[in-house]
Amino acid sequence: MVRGSYGVNKLQTSPPLIKQFNSPISKLPSMKKLLLLGATALCCLTNTYAQEYKTKLANSKDRKVIIEIDAGDVKVEGHNGDEVIIQASSGYEAPPERAKGLKPLYNSAVDNTNLGLAVTPENGGLRIEKATRKEIKYTIRLPRKVAVLYQQTNWRGGDITISNMDGDLEVRTHNANIDLTNVTGPVVANSTSGEVKVVYSNLSQDKPTAISTVSGPIDITMPGNTKANMKLRSITGEMYTDFDLGVKGSKDGMPRVGGGNNIDGTTNGGGVELQLHTVSSNIYIRKQK
């Protein structure tokens, strides 16, 4: 502020603090600016989220993929190709520059994917295991007929979702939920405190299926013409189905078949053995609508 001749305070004019940004982009027409900025943003997003690793399985008869994850949600999706495609959707951070030439002491796995995973050949198949402590969400696309063994290695793991697979599935978790959709099995699945939900496109008659939990519910959906010999057990929970197992009672359209007992029954004249066991939760067996 400066004082004028009449004692009135006048505001001193300062040079503008912000000058017009005369970049090449600023000289483009508005629509071209938007398109260019959009393309730049898309490239940034691609670099951030579309981190991908690809490999092929050996051409062997009994191909199996073993997945061992200790933290983060995992989606396994079947496809008709012959490649294994892994994407880290979020959470991955590369090791710091200071760690160059050094190995992490967290575990013996070596990250050879730049996604925090170690992928190594094993008995004609693959082993996929975590090589970082970061909690990362992964999507793993597999040839749909391969066998899959998924193991949650500690209590930090996220949920596991498997869809569109026609091979043997074995899933073991502690506190993670198991969600299997459009699968044929056979399925061997167990969880300590997570729930197990399975939607069958068709129940394989090749081998028995066995699903068990301690405190999580079991919810199974199958085609109405499925042939199975069922062995059901829930120590403190109830069991409900809309299949004809010869036992009456109902709840919300789902006939009650027992609680605190072993129940044996057949569907459509019997077929492959289907064991469903839980300690303290309910069992639901549904016809596919």
C-alpha positions as CSV (number, residue, x, y, z in Angstrom):
1,M,0.0,0.0,0.0
2,V,1.2,3.6,-0.8
3,R,-0.1,6.9,0.5
4,G,-1.4,9.4,-2.1
5,S,-1.4,13.2,-1.9
6,Y,-4.7,13.3,-0.1
7,G,-3.9,10.8,2.5
8,V,-5.9,8.0,0.9
9,N,-4.4,4.6,0.8
10,K,-4.1,3.3,-2.8
11,L,-3.6,-0.3,-3.8
12,Q,-0.2,-0.7,-5.5
13,T,-0.6,-2.8,-8.7
14,S,1.7,-5.8,-8.8
15,P,2.7,-7.8,-11.8
16,P,0.5,-10.8,-12.5
17,L,1.5,-13.9,-10.4
18,I,0.4,-16.4,-13.0
19,K,1.2,-16.0,-16.7
20,Q,-0.6,-17.8,-19.5
21,F,1.0,-21.2,-20.1
22,N,2.1,-21.0,-23.7
23,S,2.6,-24.8,-24.3
24,P,2.0,-26.4,-27.7
25,I,-1.2,-28.0,-26.2
26,S,-2.6,-24.6,-25.3
27,K,-2.4,-23.5,-28.9
28,L,-4.5,-26.5,-30.2
29,P,-8.3,-26.3,-30.7
30,S,-10.3,-27.3,-27.6
31,M,-11.4,-30.7,-29.0
32,K,-7.9,-31.7,-30.0
33,K,-6.7,-30.7,-26.5
34,L,-9.2,-33.0,-24.9
35,L,-8.3,-35.9,-27.2
36,L,-4.6,-35.5,-26.5
37,L,-5.1,-35.2,-22.8
38,G,-7.4,-38.2,-22.7
39,A,-4.8,-40.3,-24.6
40,T,-2.1,-39.2,-22.2
41,A,-4.3,-40.2,-19.2
42,L,-5.1,-43.5,-20.8
43,C,-1.4,-44.3,-21.3
44,C,-0.8,-43.5,-17.6
45,L,-3.6,-45.8,-16.5
46,T,-2.3,-48.6,-18.7
47,N,1.1,-48.3,-17.3
48,T,-0.2,-48.3,-13.7
49,Y,-2.8,-51.1,-13.9
50,A,-2.2,-53.4,-16.9
51,Q,0.9,-55.0,-15.4
52,E,1.0,-58.4,-17.1
53,Y,3.0,-61.6,-17.3
54,K,2.5,-64.4,-19.9
55,T,3.9,-67.9,-20.2
56,K,2.9,-71.2,-21.6
57,L,2.4,-74.6,-19.9
58,A,4.4,-77.6,-21.1
59,N,2.6,-79.9,-23.5
60,S,2.0,-82.7,-20.9
61,K,-1.1,-84.8,-20.2
62,D,-1.7,-84.0,-16.5
63,R,-1.0,-80.3,-16.3
64,K,-1.4,-78.6,-12.9
65,V,-1.0,-75.1,-11.7
66,I,-0.2,-74.6,-8.0
67,I,-0.9,-71.2,-6.6
68,E,0.3,-70.2,-3.1
69,I,-0.7,-66.7,-2.0
70,D,-0.5,-65.1,1.4
71,A,-2.3,-61.7,0.9
72,G,-4.6,-60.1,-1.6
73,D,-7.7,-61.3,-3.5
74,V,-7.1,-63.7,-6.3
75,K,-9.3,-64.4,-9.4
76,V,-8.7,-67.4,-11.5
77,E,-10.4,-67.5,-14.9
78,G,-10.5,-70.3,-17.4
79,H,-10.0,-69.5,-21.1
80,N,-9.7,-71.5,-24.4
81,G,-6.1,-70.5,-25.1
82,D,-2.9,-72.3,-24.1
83,E,-1.2,-69.4,-22.2
84,V,-1.1,-68.5,-18.5
85,I,-1.7,-64.8,-18.2
86,I,-1.2,-63.0,-14.9
87,Q,-2.3,-59.4,-14.2
88,A,-1.6,-57.4,-11.0
89,S,-4.7,-55.1,-10.9
90,S,-3.5,-53.1,-7.9
91,G,-1.1,-52.9,-5.0
92,Y,2.1,-53.8,-6.7
93,E,5.2,-51.7,-6.1
94,A,8.6,-52.4,-7.5
95,P,11.5,-52.8,-5.1
96,P,13.3,-49.6,-4.2
97,E,16.4,-48.6,-6.2
98,R,18.6,-49.2,-3.1
99,A,17.6,-52.9,-3.2
100,K,19.1,-53.4,-6.7
101,G,21.3,-56.6,-6.7
102,L,19.9,-57.7,-3.3
103,K,17.4,-60.4,-2.4
104,P,14.5,-60.0,0.0
105,L,14.7,-62.0,3.2
106,Y,10.9,-62.5,3.5
107,N,10.9,-65.8,1.6
108,S,13.0,-67.7,-0.8
109,A,10.9,-67.0,-3.8
110,V,12.4,-64.7,-6.5
111,D,10.2,-62.3,-8.4
112,N,10.7,-63.2,-12.0
113,T,7.5,-61.6,-13.3
114,N,7.9,-58.0,-12.1
115,L,4.5,-58.5,-10.4
116,G,5.7,-59.7,-7.0
117,L,5.3,-63.4,-8.0
118,A,7.7,-66.3,-8.7
119,V,6.5,-68.5,-11.5
120,T,8.5,-71.7,-12.0
121,P,7.9,-75.0,-14.0
122,E,7.0,-78.0,-11.9
123,N,6.2,-81.5,-13.0
124,G,4.9,-80.4,-16.4
125,G,2.8,-77.6,-14.8
126,L,3.6,-74.4,-13.0
127,R,4.0,-73.1,-9.4
128,I,2.9,-69.5,-8.7
129,E,3.9,-68.1,-5.3
130,K,4.2,-64.7,-3.7
131,A,7.6,-63.1,-3.7
132,T,6.6,-59.9,-1.9
133,R,4.9,-59.0,1.4
134,K,2.6,-56.4,-0.4
135,E,-1.1,-57.1,-0.5
136,I,-1.8,-57.3,-4.2
137,K,-4.9,-58.3,-6.2
138,Y,-4.2,-60.7,-9.0
139,T,-6.2,-62.1,-12.0
140,I,-4.8,-65.3,-13.3
141,R,-6.1,-66.7,-16.6
142,L,-5.5,-70.4,-17.2
143,P,-6.3,-72.9,-19.9
144,R,-9.7,-74.1,-18.7
145,K,-8.9,-77.9,-18.6
146,V,-5.9,-77.7,-16.3
147,A,-6.0,-78.8,-12.7
148,V,-5.6,-76.1,-10.0
149,L,-4.4,-76.3,-6.5
150,Y,-4.8,-73.0,-4.5
151,Q,-3.4,-72.6,-1.0
152,Q,-3.8,-69.7,1.3
153,T,-0.4,-69.8,3.2
154,N,-1.4,-67.7,6.2
155,W,-4.4,-65.8,7.8
156,R,-3.7,-62.6,5.7
157,G,-5.1,-63.9,2.5
158,G,-8.0,-62.4,0.6
159,D,-10.9,-64.2,-1.1
160,I,-10.4,-66.7,-3.9
161,T,-12.7,-66.7,-7.0
162,I,-12.4,-69.4,-9.7
163,S,-14.6,-69.4,-12.8
164,N,-15.0,-71.2,-16.1
165,M,-12.7,-74.2,-15.2
166,D,-13.2,-77.8,-16.3
167,G,-10.3,-79.4,-14.5
168,D,-9.8,-80.7,-10.9
169,L,-9.9,-78.0,-8.3
170,E,-8.4,-78.1,-4.9
171,V,-8.7,-75.0,-2.7
172,R,-7.5,-74.6,0.9
173,T,-8.1,-71.4,2.9
174,H,-8.1,-70.3,6.5
175,N,-10.3,-67.2,6.7
176,A,-10.9,-66.5,3.0
177,N,-14.1,-67.1,1.2
178,I,-14.1,-69.6,-1.7
179,D,-16.3,-68.8,-4.7
180,L,-16.3,-71.3,-7.6
181,T,-18.6,-70.5,-10.6
182,N,-19.3,-72.4,-13.8
183,V,-17.0,-75.3,-12.8
184,T,-17.3,-79.1,-13.3
185,G,-14.9,-80.3,-10.7
186,P,-14.1,-82.6,-9.1
187,V,-13.8,-80.1,-6.2
188,V,-11.9,-80.6,-3.0
189,A,-12.3,-77.4,-0.9
190,N,-11.9,-76.6,2.8
191,S,-11.9,-73.4,4.8
192,T,-11.7,-72.7,8.5
193,S,-13.8,-69.6,8.9
194,G,-14.7,-68.7,5.3
195,E,-17.7,-69.7,3.3
196,V,-17.7,-72.0,0.3
197,K,-20.0,-71.3,-2.6
198,V,-20.0,-73.5,-5.8
199,V,-22.1,-73.2,-8.9
200,Y,-21.6,-76.2,-11.1
201,S,-22.1,-76.1,-14.9
202,N,-22.0,-79.9,-14.6
203,L,-20.9,-82.2,-11.9
204,S,-18.0,-84.4,-13.1
205,Q,-18.6,-88.1,-12.5
206,D,-14.9,-89.0,-12.6
207,K,-13.9,-88.5,-9.0
208,P,-15.7,-87.7,-5.6
209,T,-16.2,-84.1,-4.5
210,A,-15.5,-83.2,-0.8
211,I,-16.2,-79.7,0.7
212,S,-15.7,-78.9,4.3
213,T,-15.7,-75.8,6.6
214,V,-15.5,-75.2,10.4
215,S,-17.6,-72.0,10.8
216,G,-18.6,-71.0,7.3
217,P,-21.7,-72.0,5.3
218,I,-21.6,-74.3,2.3
219,D,-23.8,-73.3,-0.7
220,I,-24.0,-75.5,-3.7
221,T,-25.9,-75.0,-7.0
222,M,-26.2,-77.8,-9.5
223,P,-28.2,-78.6,-12.6
224,G,-31.5,-80.3,-11.8
225,N,-30.5,-83.5,-13.6
226,T,-27.3,-84.0,-11.6
227,K,-26.6,-87.6,-10.5
228,A,-25.0,-87.8,-7.1
229,N,-24.7,-89.8,-3.9
230,M,-24.7,-87.2,-1.1
231,K,-23.1,-87.5,2.3
232,L,-24.1,-84.4,4.4
233,R,-23.0,-83.5,7.9
234,S,-23.5,-80.4,10.0
235,I,-22.9,-80.7,13.8
236,T,-24.8,-77.6,14.9
237,G,-26.2,-76.2,11.7
238,E,-29.1,-77.1,9.4
239,M,-29.3,-78.5,5.9
240,Y,-31.6,-77.3,3.1
241,T,-32.3,-78.5,-0.4
242,D,-34.8,-78.4,-3.2
243,F,-33.6,-81.7,-4.6
244,D,-35.7,-84.7,-3.7
245,L,-33.7,-86.6,-1.1
246,G,-36.7,-88.2,0.5
247,V,-36.8,-86.0,3.6
248,K,-39.6,-83.5,4.3
249,G,-39.8,-80.1,5.9
250,S,-39.2,-76.6,4.4
251,K,-37.8,-73.1,4.9
252,D,-38.4,-70.4,2.3
253,G,-39.0,-73.1,-0.4
254,M,-35.9,-75.0,0.6
255,P,-36.8,-78.3,2.2
256,R,-35.0,-78.9,5.5
257,V,-33.3,-82.3,5.5
258,G,-31.7,-82.3,9.0
259,G,-29.6,-80.7,11.6
260,G,-26.9,-82.2,13.8
261,N,-27.0,-85.5,12.0
262,N,-25.4,-87.3,9.1
263,I,-27.7,-87.4,6.1
264,D,-27.2,-89.8,3.1
265,G,-29.3,-89.3,0.0
266,T,-29.2,-89.6,-3.8
267,T,-30.3,-87.4,-6.6
268,N,-31.6,-88.7,-9.9
269,G,-30.9,-92.3,-9.0
270,G,-27.4,-91.7,-7.7
271,G,-24.0,-91.0,-9.1
272,V,-20.6,-89.7,-8.0
273,E,-20.1,-89.2,-4.3
274,L,-20.6,-85.6,-3.0
275,Q,-19.5,-85.0,0.6
276,L,-20.5,-81.7,2.3
277,H,-19.3,-81.3,6.0
278,T,-19.5,-78.3,8.3
279,V,-19.2,-77.9,12.0
280,S,-21.3,-74.9,13.0
281,S,-22.9,-73.6,9.8
282,N,-25.7,-74.5,7.4
283,I,-25.5,-76.4,4.1
284,Y,-27.6,-75.3,1.1
285,I,-28.0,-77.5,-2.0
286,R,-29.9,-75.8,-4.8
287,K,-31.2,-76.7,-8.3
288,Q,-29.9,-74.4,-11.0
289,K,-32.7,-72.2,-12.2
